[in-house]
């Protein structure tokens, strides 16, 4: 439906917040005479930069606009000429930054023979810009293009980053201008010194810096491109055939199209042909479009801010991710209970139904750490309320189940109904997003204030908190505190924070955004074309909403992608303040680069089908690359009814999601595992018991991620980057470097095609060494997920139980798969599992394990001045795989005793067929030991 006349009435264009633009932009194509050589299409057709991606161009309209036209199947027909005609040229000397920290140079738009700037794609091009390169460390650098004399901070997103800084001693890259003469075309390269490979190269042209359209293209050293999100990607390794993906946070399910989903992560990695890897972070929060090109290359387009990049030289894939985390921040350390299995659904009718699910799960002996309540528990779907009829006894249930170790999480949506006390308290503190200018506000919006009003889940109209304001932080924290007095939740789930709004621009009684240069920018963006009315504001609030403190306000046009990011920061602070001294956990649907410091993420409203289950592996691996390792998909699928077989297989793979939660939609069938005791529950219990056994290893991986930035779930490529086959594997994944997970992802299959890289591997279940490497097929009955342990690593483990409160009381184990040198190493991080800042305060310990030359050493590291009491549980089982022959004698010596103990022969046993040695002996986890095998 079209908006009503009264809704359309006020259409003036807002000027002056965030960016200042002219009221009207008139683009007049300049007729330019090009030589025959310049008019010819490029010699290669695989690096065409499309001129107007969303316009139906013809030969006539294309050439009149100054672009080239040639029809070739699978290629853009209307595309830019090369750098001799379009882009920027050198306009001054190169200026070196002191202390060998980089250089800068002024550029100006390319000119015709009479000195007139050549044609513009979307108008308002900046004639003179500065290009600056900053050397941060030996392995990282930054670069930026900005209007000459501009304040760069005003062009950057309000996101906390850390610019690395170190003395340059062994710079691993060369950053150079290919041309330095005045008037010569701009061309910049970054070269890896060790190989001479050019990893960033702007020679294909297309550089554009205008008020509302910025573009840059680079060739890539190989076709092995990963990253960019959050999008629907069919493969982990990107399709390089002119695929475009939008980056713009939106409330949209992961359907089978190239759509923008809930988060914004403009970061990519490339594996070079020799196995070295590098990464690039595009530091921009506006709507972004990414286009791949077969040559290979990429084009990045955005509608504001600045072209600013951080480049990371690795060279190992894990090193790239760590270097990226140096800039955006390390992941939060999840509480131990957050690594347990979790149950949820939208559609619980009352407290009794939640109790039934808990009981059903216990009855089939499924480990269960967290129970959720979706918006059903609320009164009229209003935050911080409880349905007084159907969920009046929910607080009592929460208090009761927590006695046995079960934790409880509630959902909070940002949209606040405008008809109750929480809203009024917010109005008094001026916490809500407002129209940037009253002249923009449609007539049907409230007249008593400037608050932008929309429609989300509550029965009444809603307002949207501005989490960039200090007053909002105060109000949000107090509302959470007040609600905690009624219901003792353990963590918070924040949803719909892209920010979502229902039916924007679609109906006369819903939010309508008047036409303006922000909601309707000159470059339309692919994100706009994925919405129902082809506008940026579809399914969200208007781009002319304003956010931030007075005198530092920004348009939603600039910070839309940061809504979930800003809410996550405030919510984590509030939860930790309310749950005094507790780490808690935040789970956010919308995220941005750096969100991993504050929140985990689930992959959104997936579908109960086999493809979405397979796609979850890609999503997990990408979010680990983005610095968000606490990640998982809704097990068994969210939308539509699942099937018994699909749910069974999904419970198996879901047992190895870092964030492991079964969740489904309202009105779908129940899909908690207890619904199918003999199939889904049986297979799920088997897989989850393995998960719980390996939780000390998983927790240690999170410690490494929190302290060094490494991934938790990772692709095979990260461990085997020299292996070209491993670079494209996306149906298997790893926990850290040591556990390979190979699920069944197809209906009706009882076998699975896998790829096992060249190394030493052992079957997790039998301990038998794998003899067939490379591509192979493994048996996979319905109750079995294939798992393999990598030789040379020691994995800490613990006897599983029905939740982590119970399992943490059990004794520890070690799994020791040997490599070809009969050696292995590993470690275990341990703390109390839920207090804030245990690492910063030294309230933890690390046990290190090293096996070499038939000697196993166990050492303990903890801060001497710490009040950490140590570990009560014992290490009582060590399982070696690939042990060559039965030992004649095993001796143990502790660092606190001089005596050497000879272990009785009945305390260890050896299975020759599998070469498996099991040692049963109690080690105090607070002492160091030397164990010798003779």
N, C-alpha and C positions, 0 to 999 in steps of 0.2 A: 504494500500500500504506500502511496505517496504521502508525504507529510501534509498536514492541514495548512491552510493559508496563514493562520495565526502562528503556527510553528515556524513557518518559513520567513516570517516578517523581518526579523532582525538579522542582517547578513553582513554587517560591517566587518572589515578585516582588522584583527588585533595587531598592533605593532608595538614592539618594545620589550617583550620579555624574552630573555635567552638569546634571541637573534633579532636583528633589525633588518627588515626587508622593505622594499617599495610596495606600495599598495597594489600596483598593477605591473606585471612583467610582460612586455611586448617583445616577442622574438621575431626579428626580421632576418630571414636568410640572406646571407651575402653571396652574391653571384661572383664566383672566383674562376679565373682562367687557369686551368692546370695544364701542364705539358702532357703530351701523349703518354710519356713514361709514367707520370703521376696518375693519369686516369686509368691505366691498366690495372686489373685486379692483381693482388699480390701473387708472387710466384708460388706460394704455398696456400692452400685453402684451409689449412687446419689451425690457423690462428686468427680467424676473423673475429673482430670485436663488433658486435651488433650495435647499430646506431640507435634504433628505437624499438626495444624488445616487445613493447606492448601495443604498438601501432601497426595497422595494416598498411604497410608501405607498398608503393608501386615503384617502378623504375623512374617515373617522372618525379614523384614526391621525394624519393630518396636522393636523386642526383641534385634536385633543386635545393635540398637541405645541405648539400656539400659532401654527401657520402658517396660511396661506390656501390654499384649494383651489378651483381652477376648471380644467376640462378644455378646453384649446384645442389644436388640432392643431399639432405642431411646437414647443410651448411646455412648460416644466415645469408640471406640474399642482399640485404642492405647493411653495409659495414664501413668502418672507418678507414680512411686512407692512412698511410704510414706517418712516421714522425717528421717527415719533411714538410708535411702539410698541417697536421693536427697535433696538439699537445703543447709542450713548453720547450723553451730554449734557454741556454745559459745566458745570463744577463749581468755577470759580474765575476770577479775573481773568487777562487776558492779560499775561504778563511779557515785556518786551523784553530781548533779549540785547544787551549793550553793543556800541557801535561799529556799530550798524545791521547786525548779523550774524544777525538772526532773532528768534524769539519762542517761547514755550512757554505751554501752558495745561493745567490739570488737567481730566480728564474722569471721569465715572462712568457706570455702566450706567443705561439708562433705567429709570424707576420707575413703579409704579402709583400710584394716588391716595394710598395709605397709606404710600408711601415704600419699598415692597418692590421689589427688582430683578425685572424681568420674566423671561420664560422663557429658558432656555439650550438650545442645540442639542445640545451634546456634553458639557456639564458642566464644572465647575472654571473658569468664567469669572472673569476678574480684575475686581473691582468698580471699583477706582480705577486709572486709568492717566494717564500724562503724554504729551501730544502736543507734539513739539518740531520746529521748522523752523529750519534753518541756511542762511544765505545764504553760499555758498562763493565764487562769482565773479559777474560780471555776467550770465553765461550758464548758471550751474548752481547748484543748491541741493539740500539734503538734508532728509528728514523721517523721523521715527520715532515709533512708538507703543510704549510700554513700561510695565510695572507701576510705579506710583508708588514712587519710592525705590529702584528696582532698579539693579543694576550693569549697565550696557548692554554692557560688554565681555564679560561672561559669557554674554550672549545672542547675541553675534555669532559668525559662523564664523571659525575660525582661518586666515584668508586675508589675505595682505598686500595692503592697498590704500593708496592715497594720497588723503587728503581734500584737494581743491583749496582753496587759500586765496589770496585777493587782495583788495586794497582795492576796495570797491564804489564805482564812479564813475559808471556808466551802466547801472543794473540794468534788464535787458530783460524782467523779469517782475514781476508782483504776486502775492504769496502772502497769502491772506486767509481769515479765518473769516467765513462768511456770517452766522452767529449768534454773538453774544458774551455774551448775557444768561445768567445762572445758570439752569440748568434747561432751556435751549433745546437742540434737537437739534444734534449736531455736524455741521457741513458745512464742508468745506475746499475751496478752489479755488486753482489756479495759472492766471494769465492772462498771455498774451503781450501786452505793452504795445503793440507796434507795430500789432497788428491787433484787439486786444480779444478774441481767441479764447481760450476756456477750454480748457486742455490737460489739466487734471486736476481732477476734480469728484466728490466723494463723496456727492452729494445723493441718489442712489438707495438709500443705506443699506447695511446688511449688515455694518457694522464689528463684528468679534468679536476679542477678545483673551482666550484661555483658555490653560490649561497645555499642552494638546496639540491645540488647534485655533485657528488664526488666519485671519481672512478680511477682505478689503477689496474693494470694487468702485469702479470709476470709469467715468464716461462718457468717451467719446473724441470729439474734434472732427470726426472723419471716419471712414469705413469703411476707410481705407488703413492697415491694421495689418500690421506685419512683425515677425519675430523669434521669440523663445522657442525653446528647443531643449535637448537634441537630440531631435527627434521626426521622425516621418514626416509630411511636409507635401506635399499634392498640388499646391499652388500656393504661390508666394512671397508673394502677397497672401492674407491669411487669410480663411477662410470665417467670417462673423460670425453664423451661425445656430446659436447654442448648441452650438458644438463645444468639447469638452474635450480638452486635451492634458496628459499627465502629464510632470513633470520629475523624473526619478529614474534614476540611472545603472544600466544593466542590460545584461547580455550577451544581446542580442536583435537579430536581423537586421531590416533595414528592410523589413518586410512591408507589405501594403496596409491596415493598420489604424492607428488613432490610438494608437500605442504610444510608450513612452519608450525611447530608445536609449541610447547609451554615455555621453553627456555631460550636463552640467547648466548651462544658460545662461539664467537668468531675466532676460532683457533684451529690451525691445521698442522699436520705432520706429513713429511715426505720421507720415504726410504729411498736413498740414492742407490744406484746400481751396485755399488760395492758393499752395501749393507749399512753404511753410515746413515744417520737420520738427523733431520733438523725440524724445527717447529717455528711457526709464526703466529703471533697474537695480534689481531687487529683491535686496537684499543678504541672502541667506538660503541656507543649505546643506541644509535639510531637504527632504523630499519635498514637491513643489509641484504643484498642479493649476491649470491655466489654463482658464477658460471664456469664450468670446466671446459677446456678446449683440448683437442686431440694432439696438439703439437709436441709435448703436453704443456698446458698452462692454465691459468685461472684469471678471471676478471672479477674484481670486487666493486660493487656499486653501493653507494649509500646516499642519504638525503640530508646530511648535516654533520656538524662536528668537524673532525679533522682526520686526515689520512695519517695515522700514527701507528707504528708497528714496533713490536719487540721480536727479535730473531734469536733463536737458541740453536747452538751448533751441536749439542749432544756430546759425542756422536752416537752413543747407544740410545735406543728408544727410551729406556727408563731415565737416562740422563736428561733427555729433552723434557720429559714431564716434570722432573725435579727442578730443572732450571725455570720452567714455566711457573711452578709453584713458588719459586723465589719471588716472583712478581705479584701473583694474585693471592698468595697466602696458602698455608697448609690446611689440610682437612681437619675438622673437629675430631676429637677422640670420642667415639661413641661409648656410652655406658655398656657394660658387658651384657646386660639383659637385652639390649637392642640388637644383639647378634642372635637372639633366640627366634624361634618360629612364632608368627603372629597371625591372628585371625580377625577378620573384619567383614562387614558387608553394609551396603546401603539398603535399608528395608527391614531392619529389625522392628517389629511392631510394638514391642514392650520389653521391659526388663526381663520378663520370664523367658523370652526367646533367646536373649543373650545367655541366660543361665543354662538353657537347654543346650546351646552350642558348646559352652564350657564343659558341661557334664558329658556330652557326646564325645568330645575330644579326649577327655580323661578316660572314658570307658574303653577307647581303643588304644590307649597308652601312647598317644601322640604327644611329644614334647610341646609345650605351649607356654610362651613367656609373656606375650602381650595380647590383650583383648582390646578392640577398638569400639567406639561408638561414633557413627556417622551422624548426619544432621537430624536423623529421626529423634534423637534424645531431646532436641530443643523444643521450646514452646513457640510454635509458629515459625520455626527455623530461624530464630533470633539467637545470635551469639550470647553466651553467658546466661542462658536460661535453661530450665528443665521442664519438659512436658509434665504438667501437674497431674495428669491422669495416667498415662501409659508408662511413664518413667519416673514417677515420684519416688520409687524405692531403689533407683539406680545408685545413689550414694551409699546406701547400706550394702548393696551387692559389691560395690567396689571395695569397701572396707573389709568385707568378708573374704573375698577371693585373694586379696593381697596378703592375707595371713599365710597362705600356702605358697607364696612366691610369684603369683600372677600379677603382672603390671597392667595399668589401664591408660589408654590414650584417647583423648577426645579431639574432635575436629573443630576448627574455628575458621570461618570464612571472613574475608575482610569487609564485605559489604554489610553495613549496619542499617537495620530497619529504622525508619524515621518516626517511630511511634512508641518508644519506651525510654526508660531512664538512662540506659547506656548511651543512647543517641543524644539525649539532652545534655548529659554530662560532657559529651564530646563537643557539642555546639558551644557550651560555655567556655571551653578551652581552645576553640578554633582549630579543631583537629582535622577537618575534612577538606578534601580537594575542592577547589573552587574554579569557576569560570575565570579565564584570564581577563575578560573584559565584559562588563554588563551588556554592551551592545551586541555581544555574540549570543547571549542567553535567549533561548526560545521563550515564547510567551507562557508556555505551560510549565516552566520551571518556577520554583518558589520565588515570591517577590520579597519575602522578609529577609533574605540573605542571598549570598552569591554561591552557595553550595551547589555543586553539580549533583543532580539526582537521577538515579537509574533504577533498574529492576534486576534483582537476582533471585535468590531462593526465598527470602521472607515474603509473607503475604502482602506486605505493604511496600512502598517505595524505599529505596536505599541510598545511603551516602557512602563515600569511600574515604577511609582514613588516609591522611598524608603522612607516611612514616618517615619522611625527611624532616619533619618538625619535632622539636624537643617536646612541645606540649603533647604531641601524639604519643611519644614514648612514655611520658608520665601517665597519660590517660589509659593507654593499652596495658601497661604494667599494673595499674590499680584495678582495672576490670578483671584481669587474670587473677590478681590476689583475692579479690572479693569472691570470685567463682570458686577458687581453690578452698575457701572456707566452707563451701557447700559440698564439693566433690573433689576427692583427693586423687587427682590424676597424676601420672608420672611423666608424661611427655605430651607434646602438642603437635597436631597435624594441621597444617595450614594449606587450604585448598583455594581454588578459584582466584588466584592472586596474580593473573597475567596483566592487568586485572580484568576479570570477566564481567561482562554486562550482557543481559539477554536482549536480543532483537534490536540492537542499535540501528537506527536509520531505516527500519523496516516497517514500522507501524506508527500511526498517528498518536497513539497513546503511550509510546515508548520514547526513550531518549533519541533525539534527533540532533545531529551535528550540522550546523549551517555550513554551506560551502565557504571555504577559506583556503588560504595557501598552505595551511598546516595539515588539515584533514584531507586536502586534495593537492598534494605537491606536484610540481611540474613533471618530475619523474614518478610514475605511478607506483612502482615497486610491485614485485610479485606477490608480496604479502597482501596487498590490497586486492589482488585478483584471486586470492583464495577465499575471500569473504563473500557473503551473499549479495552485497550491493557494490562490490569492487571499490571499497573505501578502506583506508587504514583503520578507521574507527569501528569497523564492523566487529561485533561481538565484544567490544570493549568500550571505554568512555572516550570522549572527544579528545583529539590531539590538542585542543585549545584549553584543556584544563591546566591549571598551574599547580606546581608542587614546590615545597621548600620554604625556608624562612623568608620573611620579608627582606627585601634588598638582596636576596640571593635566590630568587624564584626562577624556576625553569618550566618550560612548557612540557606537557605530557609527550609532545612530539619528540622531545629530546630524551626523556627519562622513562618512557613507557616500558622499555625492556628491563627497567630496574625496580619495578614495583615489588615483585616477589623477593628480590634481593634485599630491598630496604626493609620489608616486613620480617624477613628471616632474622636480620640483625637484631631488631627490636624484640622479636619474640624470644630469641635465645637469651638475651639479657633479662627479659622479664621472667622467663621460666626459672632461670638460675637464681634470680633474686627471690622469687616466691618459694621455690623448693630449696630452701637455704642450704648451701653447701653441696647440693646435688648437681651433677653434670647435666642430667635430663637429656632430651633428644628432640630435635625439631625435624619435621618432615614437610618439605615444601614442594608444591607442584611447579611453580615458576622459579627459575634460577637464572643467574648470570655468572660470568667469569668471576670467581672468588666466592661464590655462594657456599662452596664446600667448607669454608671456615666456620659456617654457622648452621648448616642444615644438610640433611640427606634429601633424597629425591626418589620418587617412583616414576615409572615410565608412562603414567597417565592412564586414560580410559581405553585400554586395549580391548581387543575383541577375543572371544573364546574361539579361536581357530588356530590351526597348526602354524600358519605363517607368522602370526603375531608371537607365538611362542618362540619360533626360530629367531625372529627379529629382536627379541629381548636380549640375545647374546650381543648383537651389534650395539644396542643401546647401552648395555653394561660396559662394554669395552670402551665406547666413546666417552662415557661419563667418567670413567677412571682416567682417561686421557685429559679430560677437562678439570681434573682435580677434585672430583666428587665420587669417591669410591663407595660411599654408603648408598647403594643403588640396587634397584630390583624392579621387576614387573609384577603386576597383579597375577598371582598364581591361579591357574585354571581360567584366566581371562575375566574381564570385567563386564563387557557388553555381550548380551545374548546368553543363551543357555550353553553350558559346557556339556561335554559327554564324559562318560565314565573313563574311557581310554585316554582321552585328551587330558583329563584332570589327573589321572594316574601318572602319565608321563610328565606333566607339568609339575606335579609335586616332587618328582625326582630331580628335575633340573632346578626347580625353585629352592630345593634344599641347599643349593650352592650359590644362590643369590646372596650377596652381602646383606641386603635387606630382604628378608624372606617373609612375605605376607600373602595369604590367600584372601582375596577381596572380590566381591561381585556386586552387580547392579540391582537396584530395586526391581521387584517382580520377576527376577530370574529365579531358577530353581536353587535350592540350597546346594552349596558345593564345598562346605567344610569336609575334611576327609572322613569324619565319622559317618557321613551319609552312606559310604560304601565300605563297610568294615573289612570285607575280604579282599578288596582290590586296592582302591585308592589309599585307604588307611594302612593296609599291610605294606604296600610299596613305599608310601610316604614315611611310615615309621622306620623302615629299614634305612632309607636315605637320610632322614633327619637324625637318626642315632649316629650315623657317620658324621654328619655335620657337628653334632654336639660333642662327639669324641674329639673332633679337630678344632673346636673353638679356641683352645689356647694358641694354636697356629694362626687362626684367622685374626684373633685379637692382637697377636704380635705383628701381623701384616699391617693392621691399622695403626699400631704404634709407629712402625716404620714410615707409613704414609704421613702421619701427624708430625713426625720429626724430620723427615727427609723429603717428603713429597712423592714417594714411589707409589705405584699402583697397587691395588689389592687384587682385583680381577684384571687379568691382562691377556692380550692375544698371544698366540704362539710367536707371532712376528717379534714381539718385544724380547723374547728369549733367544730367538733363532733368526735374527735379521739377515744373516748371510744366506739363509735357505729361501730361495725364491718361491717355492711352493708354500712355505709357512706364511709368507706375506699376505696371502689371500684367504687364509683359513678363517671362517667366521661361523662355523657350526660346532666348534669346540672352543674351550677357553681354559685358562689356568687360574688357580689360586697362587699368587706369588710365583716363584720360580720352580716350585716343587710338586704341584698337584695338577694333573691334566684331567679335565672333565669332558666326556664325550657322550652327550645325551642322544636319545632317539627323538627325532623331530618330525617324523612322518607317520601318518595313520597306518595301522596294520602291520608295521614293521617289527620284526623280532631279531633284527640284526642292524648294525650301523656301520656305514663307511666312515673310516677315520683316517687321519694322517698322524703318524707318530714320528717326530723328527729324529734325526741321527743323534743318539745319546743312549745312556743306560736307563731303562725303564722297568718297573715292576708292576704287576697286577696288584692293585690294592687288596683284593680279597684273598688271593692265594699266596702272595709274596713271590711268585715265580717270575723270573726275568723274561721280558719280552724278547723274542727272537726274530720276529718279522717287523721290520721298520718300514717307514714310508707309508704309502697308501695301502690300506688293508681293510678287511671286513671282520667285525667282531660280533659274536653272539650277544644278543641283548633281549632276553625274555622280558615280559611285561614288568616284572618286579626288580629289574636290574638296570643300573646306570653304570657305564664303564668308567672306571677311575684308575689312574696310573700314577705311581710315585716315581720321581726322577732321582736317579742315583747321585750320591754326593751331598744330599741334604738331610738334615735331621729335623723332624717335625715333632714339636711338643703336642701331647694329647692328654685327654682326661676322660675317665669313665663317664659315659653319658647318663642323663637322668631326665625327669619329666619337666624340669625347667632349670634355669641357670642358678637360681638360689640353691637348688639341691646339687647340681652337678659341680658347682664350685667347692663343695665340701668333699668331693671324691678325690682319690689319689691320682697322681699323674702317670703318664706313660711317655715313652719315646719311640718313634718309628724311625728306623735308621736304614734306609736303602743305600747300599754301597755303590760307588762308582768303580771304574776299572782299576783304580789305584787302591781299592779297598779302604777308601777314606770317605768321610762325610763331616759336615758341620752344620750348626744351627743355633738358635737361641730361643728363649721364651721371655716375654715381658709380662709382668704381673703386678697388679695393684689391687685396691679394694673394689674396683669395677664400677664405681659410680660417683666418687667425690670429684669436685672441680679441682683442676690444677694439681693433680697428683704428680705429674711429671715435673712441672715447674717447682713444686715444693719438695721434690725428692722422696715422695711417699710411694716408692715402688722398688722393685728389684728386677734385674735381668740375669737369668741363668744361661750361660754359654756352654755349648757342647761341641767337642772336637774329637774326631776319631782319626787316628793316623798311626801307621806302623803297629797295629794291634794294641793300641793304647787309647782308651777313651778318657778324656779329661772333662770334668764338670767344674765350672767356676761360677762364682756368685759376684755380681756387681751391684752395690748399693751405696748411697751416700752415707759417709760415716757419721755426719751430724744429723742425719734424718731420724725422725721418730717412727719410721716404718717398722712395724713389729716383726716382719718376716712372714714366711709361708708356713702354715700349720700342716698342710697335707704333705704326704710323702711321694716320692717317685718310686713306684714299686714294680714297674714292668718296662723292659727295654727289648724291642723286637728288631732284630737285624735281618736284612734281606740281602741275599747274595754273599753270605758268609761262606768262604771256600771249603772249610772242613770243621769237624767238631773240635772245640778247644780241649786241650789236656787239663788245663787248670785256669781258673779265673781268680785274680786277687784284687782286693779293694783296699785303698788307703785314703783316709780322710785327712784334711788339712789340720784338724784339731786333735788328731791322735797319731802316735808314732807306730802303733801296731799295724801290721799288714794282715788283713783277714783273707783267708782262703775260703771261697764260697763253696758250700756243699754242692756236690754234683746233682742232687735232686732239686736244686734251685735254678737249673738251666737245662734246656733240652734242645736238641738239634734235629731237624728234619732234612735228611740228605736229598730227597727228591726235589724239594723246593729251595734247598740251601738257606733254610730259615733257622736262625738261632734266637731263642727267647730266654732272657735273663730275668728271674724273679728275685728281687732283692730290694729292701727298703733303704732308699737314700734320703737323708735329711736335705730338703731343698735350700736350707740356709748355710750349708757347708759345701766346700769344694772337695772333689774326689779325683783320684787317679785309679782307673780300672784297667788292669793288664790281662791280656788274653795270651796264653802260652800254648 
